[in-house]
Amino acid sequence: MATTTQAPTALDPLDFLALDVLLSDEERAIRDTVRQFIRERVLPDIGDWFEQGILPREVIQELAGLGLFGMHLDGYGLPGASAVAYGLTCLELEAGDAGIRSTVSVQGSLAMFAIWKWGSDEQKERWLPAMHRGEAIGCFGLTEPDAGSDPGTMRTHARRDGSDWVLNGAKMWITNGTISDVAVVWARTDAGEIRGFLVEKGTPGFSAPEIHKKISLRASVTSELVLQDVRIPADAMLPGASTLRGPLSCLNEARYGIVWGAVGAARACFDEALSYARERIVFGKPISAYQLTQQKLAEMALEISRGSLVALHLGRMKDQGTLRPEQVSLGKMGNVRGAMEVCRSARTILGANGVTLEYPVIRHVNNLESVLTYEGTHEVHTLVVGQALTGENAFGRA
Amino acid sequence: MKIAVCVKQVPDATVHKRLDPSTHRLDRSGEGALNPTDLNAVEEALRLRDAHGGEVAILSLGPERAMDSLRKALAMGADRAVLVSDAAAAGSDLVATSHALATALGREEPDLVLFGQQSSDADGAVLWAAVADRLRRPMVSQVAELTIEGGTLTGKRQTEFGYDVISAPLPAVVAVSDAINEPRYPSLKGIMGAKSKPQETVSLADAGIEADRVGEAGSKTTVRAVAPPPAKSDQVKLEDDGSAAEKIVEYLAEKRLI
């Protein structure tokens, strides 16, 4: 019988289960590059950006320079990276800030994916290379002021007028809206179909005012989309999608990234809490020496390890083409909830420092409040899993 | 123009560095990374190639796993990598390492050889001089600006008192400082494309290097003892009575830190 003589490797608190060995060299290289970028270009200033409510345009351009926009899509000059590589990227971006991860998610998984999946060849040729290079920014308009979890009740309407379409309505909570060159707007047609339309910046009747006074995802642009008799040509409609399946397929892409991203936020807070606990002296010894703190830290390591494994497993399944949307729902539910627990617990370890922007913790805590309900609320994902388990639809309407 | 960049895999900045008391060598078992100023050398080589055409070859002497770090240079845009790796080369000192690199470079016949100013582990900052001497080529170090025109390079050399501007005919050897440029991040496509670029790991024999001139056999120096740095004891605690800033400046000046 074979015996192993290899000694256990040293414990890495940030990768307690040594999951690093499950990644390929290329996956590690991609992760390390994004991590280095975040460390050098984002972490020194992110507290200020969050406070000021901005994400500098040059940072968006640098993200494009790294090739991250639409990285997991292929053809049209796109990199065609694996789902795992994309997930690792989301994790590292969100370890910086969920606002930055959201910017990349919306550009790649919502706006670009919608065009990549449902667009015509002409639409793809025109937009995908430019969006990959960051020369064009995109957004995705599905949610409305009165239609969130039930997008089927959307009021935004597309009327045929000759060969043109005329759009009317409003979209809400649209990441990247104000800075977008092209908006993917979902609307109901006279024929009762749900169709996606590419609405370009500057089209008469179309505006995208920024939403202010938010206390979460502040280093990310959130907007309304206002459409008043917006006339667009026939070839601005995405030909491939005619039902809600169109936009929902895009959301499934984006929430896959969240499964990973949430782990990044948790890791960042855990990292901070662990070093703080070792240095903060209370009653003559570091708080890391107290049982209550150790319990918190151990629970954090557990949540991060578990969340990482879930994300990686879902990623491998996605790469094999076997991943189901219900499994992504389970991952999003568990990992976001776990991340919120980790970050709030880190907050208590940092005491008052935990609520200042000098430390990353309260920023992640606040960001996760958005992550909890966007791309499908925790409740909706719970019911998706519930329906998958029981065969019963508990969404209210049969 | 053919440019060769000599690089070294060093322990990653996040790894706690440890000298192995039994071998008297640095423990290299942890995560490795490309030496920081080598990234400046790679970046400069890529800029020169993009301006003048040609190719950038990466050359290193090290353990087999050093190829992981060389791949980063390929991901940044270098064209190919050659790693001389051989158990007999372990423990090479400056003299032995310079022999190995000079021999390998002799086969490559580059127009320009670039080095980073110094490695972050051994901190020798002389290897480029030894290699240039063996190749009998002109050498400029501490270069913060580099231009090539015709067959001549011009380097702005940083010194303690200002700059020297030095010209030399190609082929030549240049060591760059970290002030010369800001190394690019490898792009996603660069990383994904790196694995299909030529990567050769060659033995001493393959590279035409005599085994008795490298490794411990070919080294002229012997490390007799190693010891960790003494624990920090030189700490001063200041109570701020309004003059703390002055006292800190005085302290730093006394330590020649400013």
Interface residues (C-beta under 8 A of the other chain):
Chain A: D25 E26 A29 I30 T33 Q36 F37 G65 L66 G67 L68 M71 P79 G80 A81 A85
Chain B: D68 R71 K72 A75 Y185 P186 S187 L188 K189 G190 I191 M192 A194 K195
